[in-house]
Amino acid sequence: QVQLVESGGGLVQPGGSLRLSCAASGSIFSRNAMGWYRQAPGKERELVAAISSGGGTKTNYANSVKGRFTISRDNAKNTVYLQMNSLKPEDTAVYYCNAVASALQGSWGQGTQVTVSS
């Protein structure tokens, strides 16, 4: 069964950092561009960072996180990471990972809650 397991969220003060991890089953992870998504209360889920398949040499970020977030992948571990620095209250959301191409996405995991508050 396809699985996506996100972890690493928590409560952090503005300006702080968190590193999220997502362990994905091989059928999703292998040869697929992967992305981190987030959904804030009352808002639609949005893609905030994406990384190309294979060596992950290409990355893209939403304007709202550019320069603060870094996505990376470890193909040997079937894991994708999101390093989040200089966190802002508006980054508060549940964060999910999945393939970028909707046709290749697996079932959404539980996500990991990130709360940025003083």
Rosetta blueprint (number, residue, H / E / L):
1 Q L
2 V L
3 Q L
4 L E
5 V E
6 E E
7 S E
8 G L
9 G L
10 G E
11 L E
12 V E
13 Q L
14 P L
15 G L
16 G L
17 S L
18 L E
19 R E
20 L E
21 S E
22 C E
23 A E
24 A E
25 S L
26 G H
27 S H
28 I H
29 F H
30 S L
31 R L
32 N L
33 A L
34 M E
35 G E
36 W E
37 Y E
38 R E
39 Q E
40 A L
41 P L
42 G L
43 K L
44 E L
45 R L
46 E E
47 L E
48 V E
49 A E
50 A E
51 I E
52 S L
53 S L
54 G L
55 G L
56 G L
57 T L
58 K L
59 T E
60 N E
61 Y E
62 A L
63 N L
64 S L
65 V L
66 K L
67 G L
68 R L
69 F E
70 T E
71 I E
72 S E
73 R E
74 D E
75 N H
76 A H
77 K H
78 N L
79 T E
80 V E
81 Y E
82 L E
83 Q E
84 M E
85 N L
86 S L
87 L L
88 K L
89 P H
90 E H
91 D H
92 T L
93 A E
94 V E
95 Y E
96 Y E
97 C E
98 N E
99 A E
100 V L
101 A L
102 S H
103 A H
104 L H
105 Q L
106 G L
107 S L
108 W L
109 G L
110 Q L
111 G L
112 T E
113 Q E
114 V E
115 T E
116 V E
117 S L
118 S L
